[in-house]
């Protein structure tokens, strides 16, 4: 019924706009690399039956980020910029977009939130601990958890006081037994999860499969550095259920259909509430609890 309208450049029998949104998702994540296009899209935000496409903001002269920012984005940048070293979340990357729009408002609503980050930054050229220092400053009332693969680095960071105020877990995020142990030790029930770990597609998938069910209704699941997903250097890790050919961003494209079609037309209906993707990263929101309304 809604595929009867055609134009000289659009055949209604073959064209579906949601397929274009899926292609744009690659444009946003890979920013011109791996066959994607680089244009003035800033983010794609999809929910049940609808999406919003954001255009890149104007450039302005500032000391840190040369773009017009929302108040919460600016607060994230200014807070991160006060540390030495400065986390790459605001230098190499523009993750202040998703953290300013979703994470900071979440903490404002729920200061006692339980947050879990994978990845201490032990392989960063400036050393570990830049993000944990930022989280401790931004979220003083939160219950903070940090996981890292490199046990030697964790020991060093602990002795240096970098992990003061954090509950620490060690192991491989792609190993199911490790993940089960993390959940058991932490108790799960996270408000927020941030995957800034090994970045291999199968690591991301293994962690998501185990940890998404532990996210509370209305909670958030951030995944950073998705832009390396098609780079062969990050396609060496595999598991029994995840081959090296798997690319996590392809699954994100399927989830666009899940959101838009809500179980119809071959899509799946599950507890995802929205998906917000920006350059190189995405955040997934879990459906909140249903409440009794006045209607």
C-alpha angles and dihedrals in degrees: 000000000000096000099071100091116090135170133196089270100032125062109200090203093065108018121089117176094214088064088059090050088054090053091048089055088066089047090055096044100041097032096212098329129115095021095313123125128244112221140137098289112125101183146345117222117186130182134163108324097344147062138197123211116207123209121222112266126242120276116250135178112260135143096249118013117025097210137088106265137194115246094258092046090052091049090052092049095046093048093048092045092058092068131083114245098032115221116248087233087091102025112043090018137036098225090138083086097068096030093049093047099042116010100047094046089048091055091047089056094042115021091175092061120146110231129187124192125188112209127046093198097248092153095050116116090233093050135248131311106045095121097042090055088053094048092049090053097044098041110034094158097045127104102242128202127182129189128194136174097213107078093184090055091048090052091050093047091048093052090049091054093244092129098046108139093021132107106224131213127183132203148066114317090208094059115093094207090052091049092048088052091050091051093047094048095044097038091231114234093126124179092198135020124188119193107202093141132112095331094215110140095237092048090054091047095048092049094046093049092054102034104039091072088056093057112104120240108278091021130134134239116194123193118192132196097022087151091083091059095102096040109107091223088067096044099072099090117088138167134200090270100031122063124204088252091068116108117192095210089063088060090050088056090055089050090058087065091046090056098042098043100031097213097328128115095023096312125128127243113216141139098291112122101183144344123217117188127185133165107323098343147060140200123209122204122210120224112265123234116279114248133195110260130196092250 
